[in-house]
C-alpha cells in the first residue's frame, strides 16, 4: 500500500502544485485584477522555479512538497490497509 501511495503521489503532487498556482495567480492592470488561468503558462512558470534537491534542476517546482506529502500519506495508508 505504501508503494502505491508513493506512486500515486508522483501524479498527485504536480497536479496539486499547478492547481494551487492557477488558483492564486492574478494579473493586475491599472483598473482591474483578473485571474490568469492558462494551463501551459502556469506549468512553464512552475517548471522554471528554482528548487533544491537532486532532481530540482530537471523538474523545477513540480515536485515541491513531495516529501512532506509522503510523510502524510504513508502512515495513513499503513493504518487504513494493515
C-alpha positions in Angstrom: 0.0 0.0 0.0 2.9 2.4 0.8 4.5 1.8 -2.6 1.1 2.5 -4.3 0.7 5.8 -2.3 4.3 6.9 -3.3 3.4 6.1 -7.0 0.1 8.0 -6.8 1.9 11.0 -5.3 4.1 11.1 -8.4 1.0 12.2 -10.3 -0.9 13.9 -7.5 1.8 16.4 -6.3 2.5 18.1 -9.7 -1.2 18.4 -10.4 -1.8 20.0 -7.0 1.1 22.4 -7.4 -0.2 23.6 -10.8 -3.8 23.8 -9.5 -2.7 25.9 -6.5 -0.7 28.2 -8.7 -3.6 28.7 -11.1 -6.0 29.4 -8.2 -3.7 32.1 -6.7 -2.3 33.7 -9.9 -3.7 37.1 -10.8 -2.8 39.7 -13.4 -3.1 43.2 -12.1 -3.8 46.0 -14.5 -4.5 49.7 -13.7 -8.2 49.2 -13.4 -8.9 45.5 -12.5 -7.3 42.3 -11.2 -8.1 39.3 -13.4 -7.1 35.7 -12.9 -4.6 34.2 -15.3 -5.6 30.7 -15.8 -3.8 29.4 -18.8 -2.6 25.9 -18.0 0.5 25.9 -20.1 1.7 29.3 -18.8 1.3 28.1 -15.3 3.2 24.8 -16.0 6.0 26.8 -17.6 6.2 29.1 -14.6 6.3 26.2 -12.1 8.9 24.4 -14.3 11.2 27.4 -14.2 11.1 27.8 -10.4 14.4 27.2 -8.6 14.3 24.3 -6.2 16.9 22.5 -4.2 17.5 18.7 -4.4 18.7 16.1 -6.7 16.0 16.4 -9.4 15.2 20.1 -8.9 17.1 21.1 -12.0 15.0 18.8 -14.1 11.6 19.1 -12.5 11.6 22.7 -11.4 8.9 23.3 -8.8 6.6 20.5 -9.9 7.5 18.2 -7.1 7.8 20.8 -4.4 6.1 19.3 -1.3 6.5 15.7 -2.5 8.4 14.6 0.6 6.0 16.1 3.1 3.1 14.6 1.2 4.7 11.2 1.5 5.1 11.8 5.2 1.4 12.4 5.4 0.2 9.6 3.1 2.3 6.6 4.0 1.3 6.4 7.7 -2.3 6.8 6.7 -2.0 4.0 4.2 -0.4 1.8 6.8 -3.3 2.4 9.2 -6.0 2.1 6.5 -4.5 -1.1 4.9 -2.7 -3.0 7.6 
